[in-house]
Amino acid sequence: MKKRRPAASTLVLDEPSRTGHHCPTTGWWSAVGDPSDARFIIKGEVMPALSGTPAFWALTGAAGGVQGLRLESALQPTS
C-alpha cells in the first residue's frame, strides 16, 4: 500500500499580514478594524497601506471562495 502524504498546509483564515510584507496567501484581505475595505491580493504581492498609513491585514476569504462568487454575481447585469 502507498503511504499517504499529509496535507501540505491548512489554510488559516485569521493569518495576519502587515503593510510592506509579502502576501502569504492569495485571496480577499481586509484591514483589521475596517472590514468594509476588502481587497483581492495575490500571494507574493506587497501588502498595501490603507489611506497612506500602515495597516494589519486579515485574510477574509481564500481565492475562489464565497467572496469571489459574490463579486462575480455583483458584476452581472440585471434584467
mmCIF file of the N, C-alpha and C atoms, coordinates in Angstrom:
data_MODEL
# 
_entry.id   MODEL 
# 
loop_
_atom_site.group_PDB 
_atom_site.id 
_atom_site.type_symbol 
_atom_site.label_atom_id 
_atom_site.label_alt_id 
_atom_site.label_comp_id 
_atom_site.label_asym_id 
_atom_site.label_entity_id 
_atom_site.label_seq_id 
_atom_site.pdbx_PDB_ins_code 
_atom_site.Cartn_x 
_atom_site.Cartn_y 
_atom_site.Cartn_z 
_atom_site.occupancy 
_atom_site.B_iso_or_equiv 
_atom_site.pdbx_formal_charge 
_atom_site.auth_seq_id 
_atom_site.auth_comp_id 
_atom_site.auth_asym_id 
_atom_site.auth_atom_id 
_atom_site.pdbx_PDB_model_num 
ATOM 1   N N  . MET A 1 1  ? 0.827   -1.196 0.000   1.00 0.00 ? 1  MET A N  1 
ATOM 2   C CA . MET A 1 1  ? 0.000   0.000  0.000   1.00 0.00 ? 1  MET A CA 1 
ATOM 3   C C  . MET A 1 1  ? 0.870   1.258  0.000   1.00 0.00 ? 1  MET A C  1 
ATOM 4   N N  . LYS A 1 2  ? 0.393   2.248  -0.720  1.00 0.00 ? 2  LYS A N  1 
ATOM 5   C CA . LYS A 1 2  ? 1.107   3.518  -0.732  1.00 0.00 ? 2  LYS A CA 1 
ATOM 6   C C  . LYS A 1 2  ? 0.882   4.258  0.573   1.00 0.00 ? 2  LYS A C  1 
ATOM 7   N N  . LYS A 1 3  ? 1.910   4.987  0.976   1.00 0.00 ? 3  LYS A N  1 
ATOM 8   C CA . LYS A 1 3  ? 1.770   5.833  2.156   1.00 0.00 ? 3  LYS A CA 1 
ATOM 9   C C  . LYS A 1 3  ? 1.118   7.139  1.715   1.00 0.00 ? 3  LYS A C  1 
ATOM 10  N N  . ARG A 1 4  ? 0.225   7.622  2.506   1.00 0.00 ? 4  ARG A N  1 
ATOM 11  C CA . ARG A 1 4  ? -0.422  8.903  2.198   1.00 0.00 ? 4  ARG A CA 1 
ATOM 12  C C  . ARG A 1 4  ? 0.402   10.041 2.771   1.00 0.00 ? 4  ARG A C  1 
ATOM 13  N N  . ARG A 1 5  ? 0.497   11.058 1.985   1.00 0.00 ? 5  ARG A N  1 
ATOM 14  C CA . ARG A 1 5  ? 1.192   12.255 2.467   1.00 0.00 ? 5  ARG A CA 1 
ATOM 15  C C  . ARG A 1 5  ? 0.213   13.125 3.233   1.00 0.00 ? 5  ARG A C  1 
ATOM 16  N N  . PRO A 1 6  ? 0.674   13.752 4.286   1.00 0.00 ? 6  PRO A N  1 
ATOM 17  C CA . PRO A 1 6  ? -0.215  14.680 4.989   1.00 0.00 ? 6  PRO A CA 1 
ATOM 18  C C  . PRO A 1 6  ? -0.488  15.903 4.110   1.00 0.00 ? 6  PRO A C  1 
ATOM 19  N N  . ALA A 1 7  ? -1.573  16.570 4.379   1.00 0.00 ? 7  ALA A N  1 
ATOM 20  C CA . ALA A 1 7  ? -1.907  17.783 3.621   1.00 0.00 ? 7  ALA A CA 1 
ATOM 21  C C  . ALA A 1 7  ? -0.741  18.754 3.696   1.00 0.00 ? 7  ALA A C  1 
ATOM 22  N N  . ALA A 1 8  ? -0.455  19.414 2.569   1.00 0.00 ? 8  ALA A N  1 
ATOM 23  C CA . ALA A 1 8  ? 0.690   20.325 2.502   1.00 0.00 ? 8  ALA A CA 1 
ATOM 24  C C  . ALA A 1 8  ? 0.596   21.428 3.541   1.00 0.00 ? 8  ALA A C  1 
ATOM 25  N N  . SER A 1 9  ? -0.546  22.057 3.621   1.00 0.00 ? 9  SER A N  1 
ATOM 26  C CA . SER A 1 9  ? -0.761  23.090 4.622   1.00 0.00 ? 9  SER A CA 1 
ATOM 27  C C  . SER A 1 9  ? -2.247  23.333 4.762   1.00 0.00 ? 9  SER A C  1 
ATOM 28  N N  . THR A 1 10 ? -2.623  23.733 5.931   1.00 0.00 ? 10 THR A N  1 
ATOM 29  C CA . THR A 1 10 ? -4.021  24.032 6.195   1.00 0.00 ? 10 THR A CA 1 
ATOM 30  C C  . THR A 1 10 ? -4.198  25.544 6.133   1.00 0.00 ? 10 THR A C  1 
ATOM 31  N N  . LEU A 1 11 ? -5.206  26.013 5.420   1.00 0.00 ? 11 LEU A N  1 
ATOM 32  C CA . LEU A 1 11 ? -5.471  27.435 5.305   1.00 0.00 ? 11 LEU A CA 1 
ATOM 33  C C  . LEU A 1 11 ? -5.998  27.977 6.617   1.00 0.00 ? 11 LEU A C  1 
ATOM 34  N N  . VAL A 1 12 ? -5.333  28.995 7.135   1.00 0.00 ? 12 VAL A N  1 
ATOM 35  C CA . VAL A 1 12 ? -5.763  29.641 8.365   1.00 0.00 ? 12 VAL A CA 1 
ATOM 36  C C  . VAL A 1 12 ? -6.313  31.000 7.983   1.00 0.00 ? 12 VAL A C  1 
ATOM 37  N N  . LEU A 1 13 ? -7.627  31.187 8.144   1.00 0.00 ? 13 LEU A N  1 
ATOM 38  C CA . LEU A 1 13 ? -8.249  32.428 7.682   1.00 0.00 ? 13 LEU A CA 1 
ATOM 39  C C  . LEU A 1 13 ? -7.902  33.648 8.521   1.00 0.00 ? 13 LEU A C  1 
ATOM 40  N N  . ASP A 1 14 ? -7.354  33.446 9.724   1.00 0.00 ? 14 ASP A N  1 
ATOM 41  C CA . ASP A 1 14 ? -7.029  34.613 10.528  1.00 0.00 ? 14 ASP A CA 1 
ATOM 42  C C  . ASP A 1 14 ? -5.524  34.900 10.537  1.00 0.00 ? 14 ASP A C  1 
ATOM 43  N N  . GLU A 1 15 ? -4.799  34.397 9.518   1.00 0.00 ? 15 GLU A N  1 
ATOM 44  C CA . GLU A 1 15 ? -3.370  34.634 9.407   1.00 0.00 ? 15 GLU A CA 1 
ATOM 45  C C  . GLU A 1 15 ? -3.155  36.100 9.031   1.00 0.00 ? 15 GLU A C  1 
ATOM 46  N N  . PRO A 1 16 ? -2.614  36.911 9.940   1.00 0.00 ? 16 PRO A N  1 
ATOM 47  C CA . PRO A 1 16 ? -2.458  38.340 9.654   1.00 0.00 ? 16 PRO A CA 1 
ATOM 48  C C  . PRO A 1 16 ? -1.204  38.641 8.829   1.00 0.00 ? 16 PRO A C  1 
ATOM 49  N N  . SER A 1 17 ? -1.200  39.789 8.219   1.00 0.00 ? 17 SER A N  1 
ATOM 50  C CA . SER A 1 17 ? -0.039  40.286 7.492   1.00 0.00 ? 17 SER A CA 1 
ATOM 51  C C  . SER A 1 17 ? -0.006  41.801 7.658   1.00 0.00 ? 17 SER A C  1 
ATOM 52  N N  . ARG A 1 18 ? 1.153   42.394 7.441   1.00 0.00 ? 18 ARG A N  1 
ATOM 53  C CA . ARG A 1 18 ? 1.297   43.837 7.621   1.00 0.00 ? 18 ARG A CA 1 
ATOM 54  C C  . ARG A 1 18 ? 1.654   44.532 6.315   1.00 0.00 ? 18 ARG A C  1 
ATOM 55  N N  . THR A 1 19 ? 1.364   45.804 6.264   1.00 0.00 ? 19 THR A N  1 
ATOM 56  C CA . THR A 1 19 ? 1.763   46.644 5.136   1.00 0.00 ? 19 THR A CA 1 
ATOM 57  C C  . THR A 1 19 ? 3.271   46.500 4.952   1.00 0.00 ? 19 THR A C  1 
ATOM 58  N N  . GLY A 1 20 ? 3.685   46.296 3.703   1.00 0.00 ? 20 GLY A N  1 
ATOM 59  C CA . GLY A 1 20 ? 5.099   46.173 3.393   1.00 0.00 ? 20 GLY A CA 1 
ATOM 60  C C  . GLY A 1 20 ? 5.599   44.738 3.368   1.00 0.00 ? 20 GLY A C  1 
ATOM 61  N N  . HIS A 1 21 ? 4.834   43.805 3.937   1.00 0.00 ? 21 HIS A N  1 
ATOM 62  C CA . HIS A 1 21 ? 5.210   42.391 3.906   1.00 0.00 ? 21 HIS A CA 1 
ATOM 63  C C  . HIS A 1 21 ? 4.616   41.753 2.664   1.00 0.00 ? 21 HIS A C  1 
ATOM 64  N N  . HIS A 1 22 ? 5.178   40.626 2.254   1.00 0.00 ? 22 HIS A N  1 
ATOM 65  C CA . HIS A 1 22 ? 4.638   39.904 1.098   1.00 0.00 ? 22 HIS A CA 1 
ATOM 66  C C  . HIS A 1 22 ? 3.406   39.113 1.521   1.00 0.00 ? 22 HIS A C  1 
ATOM 67  N N  . CYS A 1 23 ? 2.408   39.106 0.665   1.00 0.00 ? 23 CYS A N  1 
ATOM 68  C CA . CYS A 1 23 ? 1.153   38.404 0.927   1.00 0.00 ? 23 CYS A CA 1 
ATOM 69  C C  . CYS A 1 23 ? 1.419   36.899 1.014   1.00 0.00 ? 23 CYS A C  1 
ATOM 70  N N  . PRO A 1 24 ? 1.004   36.238 2.115   1.00 0.00 ? 24 PRO A N  1 
ATOM 71  C CA . PRO A 1 24 ? 1.268   34.806 2.265   1.00 0.00 ? 24 PRO A CA 1 
ATOM 72  C C  . PRO A 1 24 ? 0.284   33.908 1.518   1.00 0.00 ? 24 PRO A C  1 
ATOM 73  N N  . THR A 1 25 ? -0.924  34.409 1.217   1.00 0.00 ? 25 THR A N  1 
ATOM 74  C CA . THR A 1 25 ? -1.961  33.594 0.591   1.00 0.00 ? 25 THR A CA 1 
ATOM 75  C C  . THR A 1 25 ? -2.816  34.450 -0.339  1.00 0.00 ? 25 THR A C  1 
ATOM 76  N N  . THR A 1 26 ? -3.090  33.963 -1.531  1.00 0.00 ? 26 THR A N  1 
ATOM 77  C CA . THR A 1 26 ? -3.962  34.673 -2.458  1.00 0.00 ? 26 THR A CA 1 
ATOM 78  C C  . THR A 1 26 ? -5.394  34.640 -1.928  1.00 0.00 ? 26 THR A C  1 
ATOM 79  N N  . GLY A 1 27 ? -6.056  35.790 -1.941  1.00 0.00 ? 27 GLY A N  1 
ATOM 80  C CA . GLY A 1 27 ? -7.441  35.840 -1.502  1.00 0.00 ? 27 GLY A CA 1 
ATOM 81  C C  . GLY A 1 27 ? -7.894  37.239 -1.174  1.00 0.00 ? 27 GLY A C  1 
ATOM 82  N N  . TRP A 1 28 ? -9.025  37.297 -0.504  1.00 0.00 ? 28 TRP A N  1 
ATOM 83  C CA . TRP A 1 28 ? -9.628  38.571 -0.102  1.00 0.00 ? 28 TRP A CA 1 
ATOM 84  C C  . TRP A 1 28 ? -9.098  38.952 1.271   1.00 0.00 ? 28 TRP A C  1 
ATOM 85  N N  . TRP A 1 29 ? -8.529  40.144 1.367   1.00 0.00 ? 29 TRP A N  1 
ATOM 86  C CA . TRP A 1 29 ? -7.946  40.647 2.618   1.00 0.00 ? 29 TRP A CA 1 
ATOM 87  C C  . TRP A 1 29 ? -8.671  41.924 3.030   1.00 0.00 ? 29 TRP A C  1 
ATOM 88  N N  . SER A 1 30 ? -8.878  42.079 4.330   1.00 0.00 ? 30 SER A N  1 
ATOM 89  C CA . SER A 1 30 ? -9.485  43.295 4.881   1.00 0.00 ? 30 SER A CA 1 
ATOM 90  C C  . SER A 1 30 ? -8.564  43.853 5.945   1.00 0.00 ? 30 SER A C  1 
ATOM 91  N N  . ALA A 1 31 ? -8.504  45.170 6.018   1.00 0.00 ? 31 ALA A N  1 
ATOM 92  C CA . ALA A 1 31 ? -7.713  45.810 7.067   1.00 0.00 ? 31 ALA A CA 1 
ATOM 93  C C  . ALA A 1 31 ? -8.399  45.552 8.401   1.00 0.00 ? 31 ALA A C  1 
ATOM 94  N N  . VAL A 1 32 ? -7.608  45.196 9.394   1.00 0.00 ? 32 VAL A N  1 
ATOM 95  C CA . VAL A 1 32 ? -8.156  44.946 10.721  1.00 0.00 ? 32 VAL A CA 1 
ATOM 96  C C  . VAL A 1 32 ? -8.767  46.253 11.223  1.00 0.00 ? 32 VAL A C  1 
ATOM 97  N N  . GLY A 1 33 ? -10.011 46.205 11.632  1.00 0.00 ? 33 GLY A N  1 
ATOM 98  C CA . GLY A 1 33 ? -10.721 47.394 12.091  1.00 0.00 ? 33 GLY A CA 1 
ATOM 99  C C  . GLY A 1 33 ? -11.530 48.072 11.003  1.00 0.00 ? 33 GLY A C  1 
ATOM 100 N N  . ASP A 1 34 ? -11.329 47.680 9.745   1.00 0.00 ? 34 ASP A N  1 
ATOM 101 C CA . ASP A 1 34 ? -12.083 48.259 8.625   1.00 0.00 ? 34 ASP A CA 1 
ATOM 102 C C  . ASP A 1 34 ? -12.433 47.161 7.628   1.00 0.00 ? 34 ASP A C  1 
ATOM 103 N N  . PRO A 1 35 ? -13.355 46.256 7.997   1.00 0.00 ? 35 PRO A N  1 
ATOM 104 C CA . PRO A 1 35 ? -13.689 45.137 7.108   1.00 0.00 ? 35 PRO A CA 1 
ATOM 105 C C  . PRO A 1 35 ? -14.412 45.545 5.824   1.00 0.00 ? 35 PRO A C  1 
ATOM 106 N N  . SER A 1 36 ? -14.868 46.790 5.739   1.00 0.00 ? 36 SER A N  1 
ATOM 107 C CA . SER A 1 36 ? -15.587 47.228 4.542   1.00 0.00 ? 36 SER A CA 1 
ATOM 108 C C  . SER A 1 36 ? -14.653 47.414 3.353   1.00 0.00 ? 36 SER A C  1 
ATOM 109 N N  . ASP A 1 37 ? -13.350 47.534 3.600   1.00 0.00 ? 37 ASP A N  1 
ATOM 110 C CA . ASP A 1 37 ? -12.381 47.763 2.525   1.00 0.00 ? 37 ASP A CA 1 
ATOM 111 C C  . ASP A 1 37 ? -11.644 46.467 2.205   1.00 0.00 ? 37 ASP A C  1 
ATOM 112 N N  . ALA A 1 38 ? -12.342 45.489 1.601   1.00 0.00 ? 38 ALA A N  1 
ATOM 113 C CA . ALA A 1 38 ? -11.729 44.214 1.236   1.00 0.00 ? 38 ALA A CA 1 
ATOM 114 C C  . ALA A 1 38 ? -11.035 44.354 -0.113  1.00 0.00 ? 38 ALA A C  1 
ATOM 115 N N  . ARG A 1 39 ? -9.861  43.747 -0.230  1.00 0.00 ? 39 ARG A N  1 
ATOM 116 C CA . ARG A 1 39 ? -9.095  43.803 -1.476  1.00 0.00 ? 39 ARG A CA 1 
ATOM 117 C C  . ARG A 1 39 ? -8.631  42.398 -1.840  1.00 0.00 ? 39 ARG A C  1 
ATOM 118 N N  . PHE A 1 40 ? -8.589  42.113 -3.132  1.00 0.00 ? 40 PHE A N  1 
ATOM 119 C CA . PHE A 1 40 ? -8.081  40.827 -3.606  1.00 0.00 ? 40 PHE A CA 1 
ATOM 120 C C  . PHE A 1 40 ? -6.589  40.995 -3.824  1.00 0.00 ? 40 PHE A C  1 
ATOM 121 N N  . ILE A 1 41 ? -5.784  40.237 -3.057  1.00 0.00 ? 41 ILE A N  1 
ATOM 122 C CA . ILE A 1 41 ? -4.330  40.356 -3.126  1.00 0.00 ? 41 ILE A CA 1 
ATOM 123 C C  . ILE A 1 41 ? -3.756  38.983 -3.457  1.00 0.00 ? 41 ILE A C  1 
ATOM 124 N N  . ILE A 1 42 ? -2.813  38.952 -4.392  1.00 0.00 ? 42 ILE A N  1 
ATOM 125 C CA . ILE A 1 42 ? -2.206  37.708 -4.848  1.00 0.00 ? 42 ILE A CA 1 
ATOM 126 C C  . ILE A 1 42 ? -0.958  37.403 -4.030  1.00 0.00 ? 42 ILE A C  1 
ATOM 127 N N  . LYS A 1 43 ? -0.769  36.099 -3.742  1.00 0.00 ? 43 LYS A N  1 
ATOM 128 C CA . LYS A 1 43 ? 0.384   35.637 -2.979  1.00 0.00 ? 43 LYS A CA 1 
ATOM 129 C C  . LYS A 1 43 ? 1.667   36.204 -3.571  1.00 0.00 ? 43 LYS A C  1 
ATOM 130 N N  . GLY A 1 44 ? 2.498   36.781 -2.710  1.00 0.00 ? 44 GLY A N  1 
ATOM 131 C CA . GLY A 1 44 ? 3.771   37.352 -3.138  1.00 0.00 ? 44 GLY A CA 1 
ATOM 132 C C  . GLY A 1 44 ? 3.738   38.852 -3.346  1.00 0.00 ? 44 GLY A C  1 
ATOM 133 N N  . GLU A 1 45 ? 2.543   39.430 -3.559  1.00 0.00 ? 45 GLU A N  1 
ATOM 134 C CA . GLU A 1 45 ? 2.446   40.887 -3.702  1.00 0.00 ? 45 GLU A CA 1 
ATOM 135 C C  . GLU A 1 45 ? 2.740   41.534 -2.356  1.00 0.00 ? 45 GLU A C  1 
ATOM 136 N N  . VAL A 1 46 ? 3.181   42.788 -2.398  1.00 0.00 ? 46 VAL A N  1 
ATOM 137 C CA . VAL A 1 46 ? 3.431   43.526 -1.174  1.00 0.00 ? 46 VAL A CA 1 
ATOM 138 C C  . VAL A 1 46 ? 2.094   44.020 -0.634  1.00 0.00 ? 46 VAL A C  1 
ATOM 139 N N  . MET A 1 47 ? 1.861   43.794 0.663   1.00 0.00 ? 47 MET A N  1 
ATOM 140 C CA . MET A 1 47 ? 0.606   44.232 1.288   1.00 0.00 ? 47 MET A CA 1 
ATOM 141 C C  . MET A 1 47 ? 0.549   45.761 1.274   1.00 0.00 ? 47 MET A C  1 
ATOM 142 N N  . PRO A 1 48 ? -0.583  46.320 0.863   1.00 0.00 ? 48 PRO A N  1 
ATOM 143 C CA . PRO A 1 48 ? -0.696  47.771 0.696   1.00 0.00 ? 48 PRO A CA 1 
ATOM 144 C C  . PRO A 1 48 ? -0.922  48.516 2.009   1.00 0.00 ? 48 PRO A C  1 
ATOM 145 N N  . ALA A 1 49 ? -0.762  49.829 1.917   1.00 0.00 ? 49 ALA A N  1 
ATOM 146 C CA . ALA A 1 49 ? -1.117  50.714 3.023   1.00 0.00 ? 49 ALA A CA 1 
ATOM 147 C C  . ALA A 1 49 ? -2.596  51.059 2.883   1.00 0.00 ? 49 ALA A C  1 
ATOM 148 N N  . LEU A 1 50 ? -3.193  51.519 3.936   1.00 0.00 ? 50 LEU A N  1 
ATOM 149 C CA . LEU A 1 50 ? -4.599  51.904 3.916   1.00 0.00 ? 50 LEU A CA 1 
ATOM 150 C C  . LEU A 1 50 ? -4.677  53.413 4.096   1.00 0.00 ? 50 LEU A C  1 
ATOM 151 N N  . SER A 1 51 ? -5.066  54.110 3.050   1.00 0.00 ? 51 SER A N  1 
ATOM 152 C CA . SER A 1 51 ? -5.136  55.576 3.052   1.00 0.00 ? 51 SER A CA 1 
ATOM 153 C C  . SER A 1 51 ? -3.802  56.198 3.461   1.00 0.00 ? 51 SER A C  1 
ATOM 154 N N  . GLY A 1 52 ? -2.706  55.596 2.980   1.00 0.00 ? 52 GLY A N  1 
ATOM 155 C CA . GLY A 1 52 ? -1.379  56.145 3.246   1.00 0.00 ? 52 GLY A CA 1 
ATOM 156 C C  . GLY A 1 52 ? -0.771  55.762 4.586   1.00 0.00 ? 52 GLY A C  1 
ATOM 157 N N  . THR A 1 53 ? -1.461  54.976 5.390   1.00 0.00 ? 53 THR A N  1 
ATOM 158 C CA . THR A 1 53 ? -0.924  54.566 6.688   1.00 0.00 ? 53 THR A CA 1 
ATOM 159 C C  . THR A 1 53 ? -0.770  53.043 6.734   1.00 0.00 ? 53 THR A C  1 
ATOM 160 N N  . PRO A 1 54 ? 0.254   52.560 7.432   1.00 0.00 ? 54 PRO A N  1 
ATOM 161 C CA . PRO A 1 54 ? 0.443   51.113 7.554   1.00 0.00 ? 54 PRO A CA 1 
ATOM 162 C C  . PRO A 1 54 ? -0.764  50.460 8.219   1.00 0.00 ? 54 PRO A C  1 
ATOM 163 N N  . ALA A 1 55 ? -1.036  49.218 7.832   1.00 0.00 ? 55 ALA A N  1 
ATOM 164 C CA . ALA A 1 55 ? -2.196  48.516 8.377   1.00 0.00 ? 55 ALA A CA 1 
ATOM 165 C C  . ALA A 1 55 ? -1.871  47.042 8.589   1.00 0.00 ? 55 ALA A C  1 
ATOM 166 N N  . PHE A 1 56 ? -2.617  46.411 9.487   1.00 0.00 ? 56 PHE A N  1 
ATOM 167 C CA . PHE A 1 56 ? -2.594  44.967 9.638   1.00 0.00 ? 56 PHE A CA 1 
ATOM 168 C C  . PHE A 1 56 ? -3.725  44.436 8.784   1.00 0.00 ? 56 PHE A C  1 
ATOM 169 N N  . TRP A 1 57 ? -3.464  43.355 8.055   1.00 0.00 ? 57 TRP A N  1 
ATOM 170 C CA . TRP A 1 57 ? -4.447  42.777 7.158   1.00 0.00 ? 57 TRP A CA 1 
ATOM 171 C C  . TRP A 1 57 ? -4.815  41.377 7.609   1.00 0.00 ? 57 TRP A C  1 
ATOM 172 N N  . ALA A 1 58 ? -6.092  41.017 7.491   1.00 0.00 ? 58 ALA A N  1 
ATOM 173 C CA . ALA A 1 58 ? -6.564  39.688 7.841   1.00 0.00 ? 58 ALA A CA 1 
ATOM 174 C C  . ALA A 1 58 ? -7.207  39.056 6.614   1.00 0.00 ? 58 ALA A C  1 
ATOM 175 N N  . LEU A 1 59 ? -6.890  37.790 6.367   1.00 0.00 ? 59 LEU A N  1 
ATOM 176 C CA . LEU A 1 59 ? -7.468  37.055 5.251   1.00 0.00 ? 59 LEU A CA 1 
ATOM 177 C C  . LEU A 1 59 ? -8.925  36.758 5.568   1.00 0.00 ? 59 LEU A C  1 
ATOM 178 N N  . THR A 1 60 ? -9.826  37.213 4.706   1.00 0.00 ? 60 THR A N  1 
ATOM 179 C CA . THR A 1 60 ? -11.253 37.001 4.956   1.00 0.00 ? 60 THR A CA 1 
ATOM 180 C C  . THR A 1 60 ? -11.856 35.966 4.026   1.00 0.00 ? 60 THR A C  1 
ATOM 181 N N  . GLY A 1 61 ? -11.141 35.587 2.975   1.00 0.00 ? 61 GLY A N  1 
ATOM 182 C CA . GLY A 1 61 ? -11.640 34.566 2.057   1.00 0.00 ? 61 GLY A CA 1 
ATOM 183 C C  . GLY A 1 61 ? -10.556 34.136 1.095   1.00 0.00 ? 61 GLY A C  1 
ATOM 184 N N  . ALA A 1 62 ? -10.376 32.844 0.954   1.00 0.00 ? 62 ALA A N  1 
ATOM 185 C CA . ALA A 1 62 ? -9.375  32.325 0.030   1.00 0.00 ? 62 ALA A CA 1 
ATOM 186 C C  . ALA A 1 62 ? -9.816  32.557 -1.409  1.00 0.00 ? 62 ALA A C  1 
ATOM 187 N N  . ALA A 1 63 ? -8.866  32.536 -2.308  1.00 0.00 ? 63 ALA A N  1 
ATOM 188 C CA . ALA A 1 63 ? -9.166  32.715 -3.730  1.00 0.00 ? 63 ALA A CA 1 
ATOM 189 C C  . ALA A 1 63 ? -10.178 31.680 -4.183  1.00 0.00 ? 63 ALA A C  1 
ATOM 190 N N  . GLY A 1 64 ? -11.188 32.130 -4.926  1.00 0.00 ? 64 GLY A N  1 
ATOM 191 C CA . GLY A 1 64 ? -12.224 31.228 -5.405  1.00 0.00 ? 64 GLY A CA 1 
ATOM 192 C C  . GLY A 1 64 ? -13.270 30.921 -4.357  1.00 0.00 ? 64 GLY A C  1 
ATOM 193 N N  . GLY A 1 65 ? -13.198 31.629 -3.239  1.00 0.00 ? 65 GLY A N  1 
ATOM 194 C CA . GLY A 1 65 ? -14.145 31.389 -2.155  1.00 0.00 ? 65 GLY A CA 1 
ATOM 195 C C  . GLY A 1 65 ? -15.456 32.118 -2.356  1.00 0.00 ? 65 GLY A C  1 
ATOM 196 N N  . VAL A 1 66 ? -16.224 32.188 -1.312  1.00 0.00 ? 66 VAL A N  1 
ATOM 197 C CA . VAL A 1 66 ? -17.562 32.777 -1.362  1.00 0.00 ? 66 VAL A CA 1 
ATOM 198 C C  . VAL A 1 66 ? -17.514 34.245 -1.772  1.00 0.00 ? 66 VAL A C  1 
ATOM 199 N N  . GLN A 1 67 ? -16.543 35.010 -1.239  1.00 0.00 ? 67 GLN A N  1 
ATOM 200 C CA . GLN A 1 67 ? -16.483 36.414 -1.606  1.00 0.00 ? 67 GLN A CA 1 
ATOM 201 C C  . GLN A 1 67 ? -16.258 36.577 -3.101  1.00 0.00 ? 67 GLN A C  1 
ATOM 202 N N  . GLY A 1 68 ? -15.422 35.734 -3.708  1.00 0.00 ? 68 GLY A N  1 
ATOM 203 C CA . GLY A 1 68 ? -15.178 35.808 -5.145  1.00 0.00 ? 68 GLY A CA 1 
ATOM 204 C C  . GLY A 1 68 ? -16.452 35.585 -5.932  1.00 0.00 ? 68 GLY A C  1 
ATOM 205 N N  . LEU A 1 69 ? -17.278 34.652 -5.468  1.00 0.00 ? 69 LEU A N  1 
ATOM 206 C CA . LEU A 1 69 ? -18.534 34.394 -6.156  1.00 0.00 ? 69 LEU A CA 1 
ATOM 207 C C  . LEU A 1 69 ? -19.481 35.567 -6.004  1.00 0.00 ? 69 LEU A C  1 
ATOM 208 N N  . ARG A 1 70 ? -19.490 36.171 -4.857  1.00 0.00 ? 70 ARG A N  1 
ATOM 209 C CA . ARG A 1 70 ? -20.357 37.339 -4.653  1.00 0.00 ? 70 ARG A CA 1 
ATOM 210 C C  . ARG A 1 70 ? -19.942 38.479 -5.561  1.00 0.00 ? 70 ARG A C  1 
ATOM 211 N N  . LEU A 1 71 ? -18.633 38.685 -5.716  1.00 0.00 ? 71 LEU A N  1 
ATOM 212 C CA . LEU A 1 71 ? -18.146 39.760 -6.577  1.00 0.00 ? 71 LEU A CA 1 
ATOM 213 C C  . LEU A 1 71 ? -18.581 39.506 -8.011  1.00 0.00 ? 71 LEU A C  1 
ATOM 214 N N  . GLU A 1 72 ? -18.418 38.283 -8.482  1.00 0.00 ? 72 GLU A N  1 
ATOM 215 C CA . GLU A 1 72 ? -18.806 37.970 -9.855  1.00 0.00 ? 72 GLU A CA 1 
ATOM 216 C C  . GLU A 1 72 ? -20.304 38.181 -10.058 1.00 0.00 ? 72 GLU A C  1 
ATOM 217 N N  . SER A 1 73 ? -21.127 37.761 -9.096  1.00 0.00 ? 73 SER A N  1 
ATOM 218 C CA . SER A 1 73 ? -22.561 37.913 -9.248  1.00 0.00 ? 73 SER A CA 1 
ATOM 219 C C  . SER A 1 73 ? -22.963 39.386 -9.170  1.00 0.00 ? 73 SER A C  1 
ATOM 220 N N  . ALA A 1 74 ? -22.169 40.197 -8.456  1.00 0.00 ? 74 ALA A N  1 
ATOM 221 C CA . ALA A 1 74 ? -22.468 41.620 -8.361  1.00 0.00 ? 74 ALA A CA 1 
ATOM 222 C C  . ALA A 1 74 ? -22.188 42.325 -9.688  1.00 0.00 ? 74 ALA A C  1 
ATOM 223 N N  . LEU A 1 75 ? -21.293 41.741 -10.497 1.00 0.00 ? 75 LEU A N  1 
ATOM 224 C CA . LEU A 1 75 ? -20.950 42.357 -11.773 1.00 0.00 ? 75 LEU A CA 1 
ATOM 225 C C  . LEU A 1 75 ? -21.891 41.949 -12.907 1.00 0.00 ? 75 LEU A C  1 
ATOM 226 N N  . GLN A 1 76 ? -22.757 40.975 -12.674 1.00 0.00 ? 76 GLN A N  1 
ATOM 227 C CA . GLN A 1 76 ? -23.688 40.507 -13.699 1.00 0.00 ? 76 GLN A CA 1 
ATOM 228 C C  . GLN A 1 76 ? -24.772 41.570 -13.930 1.00 0.00 ? 76 GLN A C  1 
ATOM 229 N N  . PRO A 1 77 ? -25.100 41.880 -15.176 1.00 0.00 ? 77 PRO A N  1 
ATOM 230 C CA . PRO A 1 77 ? -26.165 42.858 -15.429 1.00 0.00 ? 77 PRO A CA 1 
ATOM 231 C C  . PRO A 1 77 ? -27.520 42.280 -14.999 1.00 0.00 ? 77 PRO A C  1 
ATOM 232 N N  . THR A 1 78 ? -28.367 43.158 -14.500 1.00 0.00 ? 78 THR A N  1 
ATOM 233 C CA . THR A 1 78 ? -29.713 42.732 -14.088 1.00 0.00 ? 78 THR A CA 1 
ATOM 234 C C  . THR A 1 78 ? -30.694 42.996 -15.202 1.00 0.00 ? 78 THR A C  1 
ATOM 235 N N  . SER A 1 79 ? -31.694 42.176 -15.287 1.00 0.00 ? 79 SER A N  1 
ATOM 236 C CA . SER A 1 79 ? -32.698 42.323 -16.373 1.00 0.00 ? 79 SER A CA 1 
ATOM 237 C C  . SER A 1 79 ? -33.867 43.144 -15.904 1.00 0.00 ? 79 SER A C  1 
# 
